Amino acid sequence: MINKNHLPQKSDTFLRRVNVILILIGFAFFVFLLRLVYLQLIQGNKYFDYSENNRLYSKRILAPRGSILDRKGRPLVYSSLSFAVEIKPAYLREKYIKDILSFLNGNLNKNYDFKVKELVKRQYIIDNNLSMDEAVKILEKSDFPEALDIDFKFRRKYVDDQAVSHFAGYLGKIPRGQLDSYLSKNYDLDENVGIDGIENYYEDFLHGKSGVEKIVVDARRNFKEDYESVHSKSGYSIILTIDKDIQKFCYELMREQYETNKLKGVVLVMNPDDASILAMVSTPSYDPNIFVSEKTFDELEKIKEDKPYLNRAVNAIYPPGSIIKLLIAYLALENKLIRPDTEFYCGGQYFLKGWNQSFNCWIWNMYKYGHGSLNIVGALKNSCNVFFYHLSNYVDSEKLLEGMELFGLGEKSGIDLPVEGKGFIPRQKLLARAKKRGVDGDTLNLFIGQGNFAVTPIQIANMYCAFANGGRLYNPHLLKQIEDIDSKIIFKFEPSLKRTIPLSDSTKSIILEGLFKVVNERGGTAHGSNFNKSYRIAGKTGTAESPSGEPHAWFAGFAPMEKPEILVLILLENAGHGGDVSAPIAKKIFDFYYEIVMKQQTSEKPKIIASNQIIKNIHNR
């Protein structure tokens, strides 16, 4: 018989263990439930997006940059269609690469030979400059490897390369200090942007708006089906005031001077009526196409010799020499400080009280005699230094400073380029001298464009434009209008008047007579260049002493002088006398303008580029 007291009893310890286990299991289920609620209800959208992104491949569709055209609609810069071939990251293994390169080399007659590390450095790109024919040739092959991607891109093309570089500018990667600014405008990190010139100044118009294409892919990023797309929008076209024919002709003239005589220099051709730029040349130059091709660092460094990136037309500064005598003559006549028939005697030398050395006329330095008695017309014609030294007794230092500032010297001209020099005028020196009255040697030199005084070529060209058009000083400009891809005008440039300069008819006619004789009358400093008298050119030469060697040679002239339509400015560094060196070049430009450009029939605006329709199709696909 079994004793009740001997039956097994559930111990309290066992029960406690069971309860703890049940509590832990319940707690675990509770945590799992909370996690499930969190993932499904709170983070559900996030993980849905993750899953979608794993099966969707997004590709940014870069917009083609707008073209840069000349005043007649002819292309100077445009974006051409090219193709890039790359390996999908999932296939970046030696066993795949060998077969892929063999396929490409066999079909494209290339010699690609890359290792894994090289392709990683190249961001998986084997070639980023295939033509359309090459892309089609391999795409149509039945054995086209699924490991390859073919993508289109736009490559910038500068039509006349070195002839347009200094105003067109070039493209490059986003500068580090401007990265945040560009990213805020929805740029990609690796996009090219305008670094200089028009490319930079009108970047916001040229850039366009990128699109996005989404496709369904498998785990190896192989295409399955289209998903959705946001179309890109092409950048606007920038129509310039530049005349392509004049630009190219001027560049060839200056290129010859540089290659033959190592002479660096500037040509500016402008319409004096509104200060629009018809041609802007700075030599030596560079080819902006190099920045969109695969150049090595050493090759890029070699190009920097002789500072080819410097736009001498707007950024380099020079003493103006006798080219400034237009301003001095204006101040003396307009303020009635002398009469038109006032004469001064030039014996070749001028002696300033308190100074031991003489101030010589250029003719004395060459021939040891002077010009004799001259009025203002004769002084301009002969560029007589001594006559203008005498004017220092009539035009005081304060009036000289006012004149310099009135014509825009010592300040930026306001041209639509990203960087511009201001030059230098000695304000403090002139104001201090005005209080003391009279002149010293330093001030006297300013009357012939020497001493502590520097200008940019665009400032001098603009000064002559203002005189030629009757006193309207404009901001010189390169922009004519902005158009969309359908050639619809979205912005038309209107000349911006900086100030009106008082210029009486009598003052203008007297100075014009002198400038006309410079070019067209025997004894004029530019007469030896044999300008065509029918053009009725008025001009001025300048020979500015330089501490670095031979003088800088200037010439500025406009025609026809009664109602000017073209102004030509030439500067050659360390070249000699303006009448001997710069004037003959100006003569060729005037001949080209009147004999070629003016006789050409204005043709219908051409199609910008053959791939324009392709670009439209890409936008609308």
C-alpha positions as CSV (number, residue, x, y, z in Angstrom):
1,M,0.0,0.0,0.0
2,I,1.3,3.3,-1.0
3,N,1.7,6.0,1.6
4,K,0.2,9.4,0.5
5,N,3.1,11.1,2.1
6,H,5.4,9.4,-0.4
7,L,3.7,10.9,-3.6
8,P,5.9,13.2,-5.7
9,Q,5.3,17.0,-5.0
10,K,5.8,19.9,-7.4
11,S,8.5,22.0,-5.9
12,D,8.1,25.7,-5.6
13,T,11.5,26.1,-7.4
14,F,10.2,24.2,-10.5
15,L,7.0,26.4,-10.7
16,R,9.1,29.5,-10.4
17,R,11.2,28.4,-13.3
18,V,8.2,27.6,-15.5
19,N,6.8,31.1,-14.8
20,V,10.0,32.8,-15.6
21,I,10.2,30.9,-18.9
22,L,6.6,31.8,-19.8
23,I,7.3,35.4,-18.9
24,L,10.4,35.5,-21.1
25,I,8.6,33.8,-24.0
26,G,5.8,36.3,-23.6
27,F,8.2,39.2,-23.5
28,A,10.0,38.0,-26.6
29,F,6.8,37.7,-28.5
30,F,5.9,41.2,-27.3
31,V,9.2,42.6,-28.5
32,F,8.8,40.8,-31.8
33,L,5.3,42.2,-32.1
34,L,6.5,45.8,-31.4
35,R,9.3,45.3,-33.9
36,L,6.8,44.0,-36.5
37,V,4.5,47.0,-35.9
38,Y,7.6,49.4,-36.1
39,L,8.8,47.8,-39.4
40,Q,5.4,47.6,-41.0
41,L,3.7,50.7,-39.9
42,I,6.4,53.2,-39.1
43,Q,9.4,52.1,-41.3
44,G,7.3,50.4,-44.0
45,N,7.7,53.1,-46.6
46,K,11.4,53.2,-46.1
47,Y,12.0,49.5,-46.6
48,F,9.6,49.5,-49.5
49,D,11.8,52.1,-51.1
50,Y,14.9,49.9,-50.3
51,S,13.3,47.0,-52.0
52,E,12.3,49.1,-55.0
53,N,15.8,50.5,-55.3
54,N,17.3,47.0,-55.3
55,R,15.4,46.2,-58.4
56,L,15.4,49.7,-59.9
57,Y,18.5,51.3,-61.5
58,S,18.4,55.1,-61.7
59,K,20.4,56.8,-64.4
60,R,20.9,60.6,-64.5
61,I,20.2,62.0,-68.0
62,L,22.5,65.0,-68.3
63,A,21.1,67.9,-70.4
64,P,23.3,69.0,-73.3
65,R,24.8,72.5,-72.7
66,G,23.4,75.2,-74.9
67,S,25.4,76.3,-77.9
68,I,27.4,79.5,-78.2
69,L,26.8,81.1,-81.6
70,D,28.1,84.2,-83.4
71,R,25.9,87.2,-84.4
72,K,24.8,85.4,-87.5
73,G,23.9,82.1,-85.8
74,R,27.0,80.3,-86.8
75,P,28.3,77.8,-84.1
76,L,31.4,78.7,-82.1
77,V,30.8,76.2,-79.4
78,Y,28.3,73.3,-79.2
79,S,27.7,69.9,-77.6
80,S,28.2,66.9,-79.8
81,L,26.8,63.4,-79.1
82,S,29.3,60.7,-78.1
83,F,29.0,57.4,-76.3
84,A,30.7,55.7,-73.3
85,V,31.2,52.0,-72.9
86,E,31.6,50.7,-69.3
87,I,31.6,47.4,-67.4
88,K,28.9,46.8,-64.9
89,P,30.4,46.6,-61.4
90,A,29.1,43.0,-60.8
91,Y,31.3,41.8,-63.7
92,L,34.5,43.5,-62.5
93,R,36.6,40.4,-62.4
94,E,39.5,39.3,-64.5
95,K,37.7,36.3,-65.9
96,Y,35.0,38.6,-67.4
97,I,37.3,41.5,-68.4
98,K,39.4,39.4,-70.7
99,D,36.4,38.3,-72.8
100,I,34.8,41.8,-72.7
101,L,38.0,43.5,-74.0
102,S,38.4,40.8,-76.6
103,F,34.9,41.5,-77.9
104,L,35.5,45.3,-78.1
105,N,39.0,45.0,-79.6
106,G,37.7,42.6,-82.3
107,N,34.7,44.7,-83.3
108,L,36.1,48.2,-83.0
109,N,39.7,47.6,-84.1
110,K,41.0,48.9,-80.8
111,N,43.7,47.8,-78.4
112,Y,42.0,48.1,-75.0
113,D,44.1,46.5,-72.2
114,F,42.9,47.2,-68.7
115,K,43.2,45.5,-65.3
116,V,40.7,45.6,-62.5
117,K,42.5,48.3,-60.6
118,E,42.7,50.5,-63.7
119,L,39.0,50.1,-64.4
120,V,38.1,51.1,-60.8
121,K,40.2,54.2,-61.2
122,R,38.4,54.9,-64.5
123,Q,35.0,54.4,-62.7
124,Y,34.5,51.3,-64.8
125,I,34.7,53.2,-68.1
126,I,36.6,51.5,-70.9
127,D,36.1,54.3,-73.4
128,N,34.1,57.6,-73.1
129,N,34.4,58.8,-76.6
130,L,32.9,56.3,-79.0
131,S,31.2,57.7,-82.1
132,M,27.6,56.9,-82.9
133,D,28.8,54.5,-85.6
134,E,31.0,52.7,-83.2
135,A,28.3,52.4,-80.6
136,V,25.8,51.0,-83.1
137,K,28.4,48.6,-84.5
138,I,28.8,46.8,-81.3
139,L,25.2,47.1,-80.0
140,E,23.9,45.3,-83.1
141,K,26.1,42.3,-82.4
142,S,24.2,39.2,-81.3
143,D,27.0,38.3,-78.8
144,F,27.0,41.7,-77.2
145,P,28.1,40.9,-73.6
146,E,25.5,41.6,-70.9
147,A,28.4,42.8,-68.7
148,L,28.6,46.0,-70.8
149,D,26.7,49.2,-70.6
150,I,26.5,51.8,-73.4
151,D,25.6,55.3,-72.4
152,F,25.4,58.5,-74.4
153,K,27.0,61.7,-73.3
154,F,27.6,65.2,-74.7
155,R,31.1,66.4,-75.5
156,R,31.9,70.1,-75.8
157,K,33.3,71.2,-79.2
158,Y,35.0,74.5,-79.7
159,V,34.9,75.0,-83.5
160,D,37.8,77.4,-84.1
161,D,39.6,76.3,-80.9
162,Q,42.3,78.8,-80.2
163,A,40.6,81.6,-82.0
164,V,37.7,81.7,-79.6
165,S,39.2,80.5,-76.3
166,H,39.6,83.8,-74.4
167,F,36.0,84.9,-74.6
168,A,34.4,81.5,-74.9
169,G,36.2,80.0,-71.9
170,Y,36.3,76.3,-71.2
171,L,34.8,73.6,-69.0
172,G,36.2,71.8,-66.0
173,K,35.1,70.0,-62.8
174,I,33.3,72.0,-60.1
175,P,35.9,74.1,-58.2
176,R,36.2,72.8,-54.6
177,G,35.3,76.2,-53.1
178,Q,32.1,76.4,-55.1
179,L,30.9,72.8,-54.6
180,D,28.1,73.6,-52.1
181,S,26.7,76.3,-54.4
182,Y,26.5,74.0,-57.4
183,L,25.1,71.1,-55.4
184,S,22.3,73.4,-54.2
185,K,21.4,73.9,-57.9
186,N,21.1,70.1,-58.4
187,Y,24.4,69.6,-60.1
188,D,26.2,66.2,-60.0
189,L,29.6,66.0,-58.3
190,D,31.3,64.9,-61.5
191,E,29.6,67.4,-63.8
192,N,31.6,69.8,-65.9
193,V,30.9,73.5,-65.5
194,G,32.0,76.7,-67.1
195,I,35.4,77.8,-65.6
196,D,36.1,80.9,-67.6
197,G,34.7,83.2,-70.3
198,I,31.1,83.0,-71.6
199,E,31.0,79.4,-70.4
200,N,31.3,80.6,-66.9
201,Y,29.5,84.0,-67.0
202,Y,26.3,82.5,-68.6
203,E,26.6,79.1,-66.8
204,D,23.0,79.2,-65.5
205,F,21.6,79.6,-69.0
206,L,23.9,77.2,-70.7
207,H,23.7,74.3,-68.2
208,G,20.1,73.1,-68.8
209,K,18.2,70.8,-66.4
210,S,19.1,67.1,-66.0
211,G,16.6,64.3,-66.1
212,V,16.4,60.8,-64.6
213,E,15.7,57.5,-66.2
214,K,14.6,54.5,-64.0
215,I,14.7,50.9,-65.3
216,V,14.0,47.5,-63.7
217,V,17.1,45.4,-63.4
218,D,18.2,42.0,-62.0
219,A,20.8,41.5,-59.3
220,R,23.6,41.9,-61.9
221,R,22.1,45.2,-63.2
222,N,20.9,43.7,-66.4
223,F,17.9,45.5,-68.0
224,K,14.5,44.0,-67.6
225,E,12.0,46.7,-68.4
226,D,11.5,50.5,-68.4
227,Y,10.0,52.0,-65.2
228,E,9.7,55.8,-65.5
229,S,11.7,58.8,-66.7
230,V,11.9,62.5,-66.1
231,H,13.0,64.3,-69.3
232,S,16.1,66.5,-69.4
233,K,15.9,70.0,-70.7
234,S,18.6,71.5,-72.9
235,G,20.5,74.6,-72.0
236,Y,19.8,77.8,-73.8
237,S,21.9,79.0,-76.7
238,I,24.0,82.2,-76.2
239,I,24.1,84.4,-79.3
240,L,27.1,86.7,-79.2
241,T,27.9,89.9,-81.0
242,I,31.1,88.3,-82.3
243,D,31.4,88.0,-86.0
244,K,33.0,84.6,-86.7
245,D,34.7,85.7,-89.9
246,I,36.3,88.8,-88.4
247,Q,37.3,86.8,-85.3
248,K,39.1,84.2,-87.3
249,F,40.8,86.7,-89.5
250,C,42.1,88.7,-86.6
251,Y,43.3,85.6,-84.8
252,E,45.3,84.4,-87.8
253,L,47.0,87.9,-88.1
254,M,48.0,87.8,-84.4
255,R,49.0,84.1,-84.5
256,E,51.4,84.9,-87.3
257,Q,52.9,87.7,-85.2
258,Y,53.4,85.4,-82.3
259,E,54.7,82.4,-84.2
260,T,57.0,84.5,-86.4
261,N,58.2,87.2,-84.0
262,K,57.1,85.9,-80.6
263,L,55.0,89.1,-80.2
264,K,52.1,88.8,-77.7
265,G,49.1,91.0,-78.1
266,V,45.5,92.0,-78.4
267,V,42.9,92.8,-81.1
268,L,39.6,94.3,-80.3
269,V,37.0,95.0,-83.0
270,M,33.9,96.8,-81.8
271,N,30.8,98.6,-82.9
272,P,31.3,102.1,-81.4
273,D,27.5,102.8,-81.5
274,D,26.8,100.4,-78.7
275,A,30.2,99.0,-77.6
276,S,29.4,95.5,-78.8
277,I,32.4,93.2,-79.5
278,L,32.8,92.0,-83.0
279,A,36.2,90.3,-82.3
280,M,38.4,89.7,-79.3
281,V,41.8,88.1,-79.7
282,S,44.5,87.6,-77.2
283,T,47.8,85.8,-78.1
284,P,49.3,83.5,-77.3
285,S,46.1,81.4,-77.0
286,Y,45.2,77.8,-76.1
287,D,42.8,75.2,-77.4
288,P,39.8,74.8,-75.0
289,N,39.1,71.4,-76.5
290,I,42.0,70.0,-74.4
291,F,39.9,70.2,-71.2
292,V,37.3,67.8,-72.6
293,S,39.9,65.3,-73.8
294,E,42.0,63.0,-71.8
295,K,45.2,65.0,-71.3
296,T,47.9,64.2,-68.8
297,F,49.0,66.6,-66.1
298,D,52.3,67.2,-67.9
299,E,50.6,68.0,-71.1
300,L,48.4,70.6,-69.4
301,E,51.4,72.1,-67.6
302,K,53.3,72.5,-70.9
303,I,50.4,74.5,-72.3
304,K,50.9,77.1,-69.6
305,E,54.1,78.5,-71.1
306,D,53.8,82.2,-72.1
307,K,50.6,82.5,-70.0
308,P,48.1,81.5,-72.8
309,Y,45.2,81.5,-70.4
310,L,45.6,85.3,-69.7
311,N,43.0,87.3,-71.6
312,R,45.2,90.3,-72.4
313,A,42.2,92.2,-73.8
314,V,40.5,92.5,-70.4
315,N,43.0,91.4,-67.7
316,A,46.4,92.6,-68.7
317,I,47.5,96.2,-67.9
318,Y,49.8,98.4,-69.9
319,P,51.0,102.0,-70.0
320,P,48.8,103.6,-72.7
321,G,51.5,105.9,-74.2
322,S,50.4,108.4,-76.8
323,I,47.0,106.6,-77.3
324,I,45.9,108.7,-74.3
325,K,46.4,112.0,-76.0
326,L,42.8,111.8,-77.3
327,L,41.8,112.3,-73.6
328,I,44.2,115.2,-73.0
329,A,43.1,117.0,-76.2
330,Y,39.4,116.5,-75.2
331,L,40.0,118.0,-71.7
332,A,41.9,121.1,-73.1
333,L,39.2,121.8,-75.8
334,E,36.0,120.9,-74.0
335,N,36.9,123.0,-71.0
336,K,38.0,125.8,-73.3
337,L,41.5,125.9,-71.7
338,I,43.0,126.4,-75.2
339,R,41.6,127.6,-78.5
340,P,41.7,125.4,-81.7
341,D,44.4,127.7,-83.1
342,T,46.6,127.8,-79.9
343,E,50.1,126.9,-80.9
344,F,53.1,125.7,-78.9
345,Y,56.6,125.3,-80.2
346,C,58.3,121.9,-80.2
347,G,62.1,122.1,-80.3
348,G,62.3,118.5,-79.4
349,Q,62.7,119.0,-75.7
350,Y,60.7,120.4,-72.8
351,F,62.3,121.7,-69.6
352,L,60.4,121.6,-66.3
353,K,61.4,124.1,-63.7
354,G,63.3,122.4,-60.9
355,W,64.2,119.3,-62.9
356,N,67.7,118.7,-64.2
357,Q,66.8,116.6,-67.1
358,S,64.7,117.4,-70.2
359,F,61.5,115.7,-71.3
360,N,62.0,114.8,-74.9
361,C,59.7,114.4,-77.8
362,W,59.9,111.1,-79.7
363,I,61.2,112.9,-82.8
364,W,64.1,114.3,-80.8
365,N,65.1,110.8,-79.6
366,M,65.2,109.6,-83.1
367,Y,66.4,112.6,-85.2
368,K,67.5,115.3,-82.7
369,Y,65.1,118.0,-83.9
370,G,61.5,119.0,-83.1
371,H,58.2,119.5,-84.8
372,G,58.2,123.3,-84.7
373,S,55.0,125.3,-84.0
374,L,51.9,123.2,-83.9
375,N,48.2,123.6,-83.0
376,I,46.1,120.8,-81.5
377,V,45.4,119.2,-84.9
378,G,49.0,119.1,-85.8
379,A,50.0,117.8,-82.4
380,L,47.6,114.9,-82.7
381,K,48.7,114.2,-86.3
382,N,52.4,114.1,-85.3
383,S,51.8,112.8,-81.8
384,C,54.0,115.6,-80.5
385,N,55.0,115.0,-76.8
386,V,56.2,118.5,-76.2
387,F,52.8,120.0,-77.2
388,F,51.1,117.8,-74.6
389,Y,53.8,118.7,-72.0
390,H,52.7,122.4,-72.6
391,L,49.1,121.4,-72.0
392,S,50.1,120.5,-68.4
393,N,50.1,124.2,-67.7
394,Y,46.4,124.4,-68.7
395,V,44.9,121.1,-67.7
396,D,45.5,120.8,-64.0
397,S,45.9,117.6,-62.1
398,E,42.4,117.6,-60.7
399,K,40.9,118.1,-64.2
400,L,43.1,115.3,-65.5
401,L,41.8,112.9,-62.8
402,E,38.2,113.8,-63.6
403,G,38.8,113.1,-67.3
404,M,40.3,109.7,-66.6
405,E,37.4,108.7,-64.4
406,L,34.9,110.2,-66.8
407,F,36.1,107.9,-69.6
408,G,36.1,104.8,-67.3
409,L,39.9,104.5,-66.7
410,G,40.8,103.0,-63.4
411,E,37.5,101.0,-63.1
412,K,36.2,97.8,-64.7
413,S,34.5,98.4,-68.0
414,G,31.6,96.1,-67.1
415,I,32.1,93.6,-69.9
416,D,30.2,90.3,-69.5
417,L,33.2,88.2,-68.6
418,P,33.8,86.7,-65.2
419,V,37.2,88.3,-64.5
420,E,38.4,91.8,-65.5
421,G,41.2,94.1,-64.5
422,K,40.8,97.7,-63.4
423,G,44.1,99.2,-64.4
424,F,45.5,101.9,-62.3
425,I,45.2,105.7,-62.2
426,P,47.2,107.6,-59.5
427,R,44.2,109.3,-57.8
428,Q,46.0,110.2,-54.6
429,K,49.0,111.5,-56.4
430,L,46.9,113.7,-58.7
431,L,44.8,115.0,-55.8
432,A,47.9,115.9,-53.8
433,R,49.5,117.6,-56.8
434,A,46.3,119.6,-57.4
435,K,46.6,121.1,-53.9
436,K,50.2,122.2,-54.6
437,R,49.3,123.4,-58.1
438,G,51.6,122.9,-61.1
439,V,53.2,119.7,-62.1
440,D,56.2,117.6,-61.3
441,G,58.0,115.1,-63.5
442,D,55.7,112.2,-62.5
443,T,52.6,114.2,-63.3
444,L,54.0,115.5,-66.5
445,N,54.6,112.0,-67.8
446,L,50.9,111.2,-67.4
447,F,50.1,113.7,-70.2
448,I,51.8,111.4,-72.7
449,G,50.5,108.2,-71.1
450,Q,53.6,107.2,-69.2
451,G,54.5,107.1,-65.5
452,N,52.5,105.5,-62.7
453,F,49.5,104.8,-65.0
454,A,48.1,101.5,-66.4
455,V,45.1,100.6,-68.5
456,T,43.5,97.5,-70.0
457,P,43.0,97.4,-73.8
458,I,39.2,97.1,-73.4
459,Q,39.3,100.4,-71.4
460,I,41.1,102.2,-74.2
461,A,38.8,100.7,-76.9
462,N,35.8,101.7,-74.9
463,M,37.1,105.3,-74.5
464,Y,37.5,105.6,-78.2
465,C,34.1,104.2,-78.7
466,A,32.6,106.8,-76.4
467,F,34.4,109.6,-78.3
468,A,33.4,108.1,-81.7
469,N,29.7,107.8,-80.9
470,G,29.4,111.4,-79.5
471,G,29.9,110.8,-75.8
472,R,28.0,107.7,-74.8
473,L,30.1,105.4,-72.5
474,Y,28.6,101.9,-72.5
475,N,29.5,98.7,-70.8
476,P,31.1,96.8,-73.6
477,H,29.3,93.5,-74.2
478,L,29.5,90.1,-76.0
479,L,25.9,89.0,-75.5
480,K,23.4,89.7,-78.3
481,Q,20.5,87.5,-77.2
482,I,19.6,84.2,-75.6
483,E,17.5,81.5,-77.4
484,D,15.9,78.2,-76.4
485,I,16.4,75.0,-78.4
486,D,13.6,76.0,-80.8
487,S,15.4,79.3,-81.6
488,K,12.8,81.3,-79.6
489,I,14.3,84.5,-78.1
490,I,14.0,84.5,-74.3
491,F,16.2,87.5,-73.7
492,K,17.4,90.3,-76.0
493,F,20.4,92.3,-74.7
494,E,20.0,96.1,-74.6
495,P,23.2,98.2,-74.3
496,S,23.9,99.5,-70.8
497,L,24.8,103.1,-70.7
498,K,27.3,103.9,-67.9
499,R,27.3,107.7,-68.4
500,T,27.1,110.4,-70.9
501,I,30.2,112.4,-71.5
502,P,29.9,116.1,-72.4
503,L,31.2,116.4,-76.0
504,S,30.5,119.5,-78.1
505,D,30.4,119.3,-81.8
506,S,33.3,121.8,-82.1
507,T,35.5,119.7,-79.8
508,K,34.7,116.5,-81.6
509,S,35.3,118.0,-85.1
510,I,38.7,119.5,-84.1
511,I,39.9,116.2,-82.6
512,L,38.5,114.2,-85.5
513,E,40.5,116.4,-87.9
514,G,43.6,115.5,-86.1
515,L,42.9,111.8,-85.9
516,F,42.0,111.8,-89.6
517,K,45.3,113.3,-90.5
518,V,47.1,110.7,-88.3
519,V,45.9,108.1,-90.8
520,N,45.4,109.8,-94.1
521,E,47.8,112.7,-94.4
522,R,51.5,112.6,-95.1
523,G,53.5,113.0,-91.9
524,G,50.7,111.4,-89.8
525,T,52.1,108.7,-87.5
526,A,50.0,106.0,-89.2
527,H,50.1,107.3,-92.7
528,G,52.9,104.9,-93.8
529,S,50.5,101.9,-93.5
530,N,48.6,103.2,-96.6
531,F,45.0,102.9,-95.3
532,N,42.3,103.2,-97.9
533,K,41.2,106.8,-97.8
534,S,37.7,105.9,-98.9
535,Y,37.1,104.3,-95.5
536,R,37.5,107.7,-93.8
537,I,39.4,106.2,-90.8
538,A,40.3,108.4,-87.8
539,G,42.9,106.9,-85.5
540,K,45.8,107.3,-83.1
541,T,49.0,105.5,-82.6
542,G,50.8,104.9,-79.3
543,T,54.3,103.9,-78.3
544,A,54.4,103.1,-74.6
545,E,57.8,102.7,-72.9
546,S,58.1,99.4,-71.1
547,P,60.7,98.4,-68.4
548,S,60.7,94.9,-69.8
549,G,62.2,95.7,-73.2
550,E,61.0,97.3,-76.4
551,P,58.0,99.7,-76.2
552,H,54.4,98.4,-76.5
553,A,52.8,99.3,-79.8
554,W,49.3,100.7,-79.9
555,F,46.8,101.7,-82.5
556,A,43.1,102.6,-82.2
557,G,41.0,103.8,-85.1
558,F,37.4,103.9,-86.3
559,A,35.5,104.4,-89.5
560,P,33.8,106.1,-91.2
561,M,34.6,109.0,-88.9
562,E,31.3,110.9,-89.5
563,K,29.2,107.9,-88.3
564,P,31.5,105.1,-87.1
565,E,30.4,101.5,-87.5
566,I,33.7,99.8,-86.7
567,L,36.5,100.4,-84.2
568,V,39.8,98.5,-84.3
569,L,42.3,98.4,-81.4
570,I,45.7,96.7,-81.7
571,L,48.3,96.2,-79.0
572,L,51.5,94.3,-79.4
573,E,53.7,93.9,-76.4
574,N,57.3,95.0,-76.7
575,A,57.0,95.4,-80.4
576,G,58.2,98.9,-81.1
577,H,56.4,101.9,-82.6
578,G,52.6,101.8,-82.9
579,G,52.7,103.4,-86.4
580,D,55.3,100.8,-87.6
581,V,53.8,97.6,-86.1
582,S,50.2,97.9,-85.0
583,A,48.9,100.2,-87.6
584,P,49.7,97.8,-90.6
585,I,47.7,95.1,-88.8
586,A,44.8,97.4,-88.3
587,K,44.9,98.3,-92.0
588,K,44.5,94.6,-92.9
589,I,41.5,94.4,-90.6
590,F,39.8,97.4,-92.1
591,D,40.4,96.1,-95.6
592,F,38.9,92.7,-94.6
593,Y,35.9,94.4,-93.0
594,Y,35.1,96.6,-96.0
595,E,36.2,94.3,-98.8
596,I,34.9,90.9,-97.5
597,V,32.5,91.2,-94.6
598,M,30.5,94.2,-95.9
599,K,30.1,92.6,-99.3
600,Q,28.9,89.3,-98.1
601,Q,25.2,88.6,-98.4
602,T,23.5,88.0,-95.1
603,S,22.4,84.4,-95.3
604,E,19.6,82.6,-93.5
605,K,20.6,81.4,-90.1
606,P,22.0,77.9,-90.4
607,K,21.1,74.9,-88.4
608,I,23.3,74.9,-85.3
609,I,24.5,71.3,-85.4
610,A,23.5,68.1,-87.2
611,S,22.7,66.4,-83.9
612,N,20.1,69.0,-82.8
613,Q,17.2,66.7,-83.7
614,I,18.9,63.9,-81.9
615,I,19.0,66.0,-78.8
616,K,15.3,66.8,-79.1
617,N,14.5,63.2,-79.4
618,I,16.5,62.4,-76.3
619,H,14.5,65.0,-74.4
620,N,11.2,63.6,-75.6
621,R,11.8,59.9,-75.3
